[in-house]
Amino acid sequence: MVGARASARLTEVFRQAAESQVMVNAHRINQGQMPELRQCEGSDFFFIDAPDPEEGVRKLLTVVRERIPARFGLDPVRDVQVLCPMNRGGLGARSLNIELQKALNPPGELRVECFGWTFCPGDQVMQVANDYDREVYNGDLGVISAIDPEERELTVRFEGREVTYGFGELDELVLAYATTTHKAQGSEYPAVVIPLTTQHYAMLARNLLYTGAIHGKRLAGLVGQRSALGIAVKNRNTRRRWSKFREWLA
């Protein structure tokens, strides 16, 4: 009986994985094959073509703000994570955070402008340094729950626990509507959207694309150029930037 129950569980897991286009396409990417890009009703994996970064930004905002919430009932701030190959560029995490904030939580009168960011109640933020006193760590995600201008304090809710920062300590936080795949490693999200552009050529790699896709528990989408997708799938050399490192050590 025990053996039968174990076998049934394994069969169910394999069947669920086989029905998930996220898993199917993630494994295709990991094997150096292009993902299946045919759009099927109810599919949990999609690709939206955008010929240039400007069009990519417009389409990505529409997907995150309108299409995913309408079709899958997911909250665009708490459930959808944009994962970028890098920070720089029009489809990089830095620029997309500003655009996503405007679209999802436009800054009002109650805000804090500090360390190059504008923080507002309702913003999703990420801790970018280990803070052992507060028990929050690099990569932790939270939502700003309160700002007190008189006390010069900002409060973030991390998984049901509130943590308070002085305004002078806000260099520990960044907006996190979008983040890099590196920063997101070890995390899972209900849905992920991955921008792909040849602007990110230096970071278009198979392992990063695979890692980004499998972070989506219910849904994974790509927005960008097919040429950039092809570059990422073909490139298994993830250490180009370190090609001389071993020689220097020797």
C-alpha positions, 0 to 999 in steps of 0.5 A: 500500500505504501508503495502504491501511494508513493507511485500515485503521488509521483505520477500526479506530479509528473502529469502536472509538470507535463501539462505546464508550458512553463516547465516544458519551455523552461526545460527546452531553454535549458537544453538549448532549444527555443521555447514553444511560442504558439499562444494557446488559450489557458497556457501558462507561458507566453511570448509577446513580440516587441521590436524595440525597447520603447515598444517593449516598455509599452507592452510590458506595462499593459501585460502587468497592469491589465492583461495578467490581472484580468485573465488570471486574477493576480494582483499586479503589485504583489503577485507579478514580478518583472525579472530583468537580465540587468539593471541598465537600459530602457528595459532594465530594472532601474527604468522599469521600476520608475515606469511600473511605479507610475502605472501601478502606484503613482506618487502622491503628496505623501512620499519620500525622495531619497537615494535616487528613489521616490518611495510611496505607501503601497510601493513594493520594495526590496531589502538590498543589504543584510540587516541582522538587527531588523532581521531583514536580509538581502533580497527580501520583498515587502510593501511600504505600509506607512510614511511618517514625515514628522518622525522621518520614518518609513514602515515596510511590511515583510510577510506580515511583520512590520519593519521601520526605517529612518529616512537616512537608512533608506539606502537599504531599500530599492523599488522592486516592481522589477528586479534582476534575475540574480537578485531573485534567485531562491525566490518564487512568485505567482507570475513572472514577466521577463523583458528581453532585448539585444540591449542586454546582450552581455547578460543574455544567457541560457541559465538566466532565462531558465532561472527566470522562467521557473520562478513563475509558479503559475505563469511566465511571460517573455516580452521583447525581441525574438532575436534576443530570445535566440541569443539567450537560448544559444548562449550557454557560456555564462562566464564571458566577463570572467574569461581572464580571471583564472589566468590572473589567479595563476 
